């Protein structure tokens, strides 16, 4: 879902508890260039909001970094 929302992003998602509802996402995306950390995290959370809404994700820890667009 994150990769679809942020084309060109490199995404790693780890299930922290084994239940699939507490996740840690590391996202490196060119779309983050010039954005604050909060704005970057909002883009990621918006990409998976439907999973929060339906209760399949309870917690998401997010780490973000802007990627060079030339890669």
Helices and strands as residue ranges (DSSP letters): H 2-5, E 10-15, E 22-29, G 30-32, H 37-47, H 49-53, E 59-66
